[in-house]
């Protein structure tokens, strides 16, 4: 019985990194500079409306780093996460 690999360990699709700020409910989306991003997308570090979090993509979809002012005040949003309408 082996461990089932997570989609993060096997998916190497270039794409955005998304994080939701739990303070202002903004979804921040960052694209890496080496990825073909849609027009108007944020390349590099992106910040929420209240300035609590910053998100920076690391090329592959759902991979990135989060800078935050308050711990436990954000969640990573993936294709498998429910998004508000």
Secondary structure, DSSP 8 states (H G I E B T S, - for coil): ------HHHH---B--EEEEETTT--EEEEB-TTS---TT--BS-EE-TTSSEEEEE-SBTT-EEEEESSTT-EEEE-TTS----
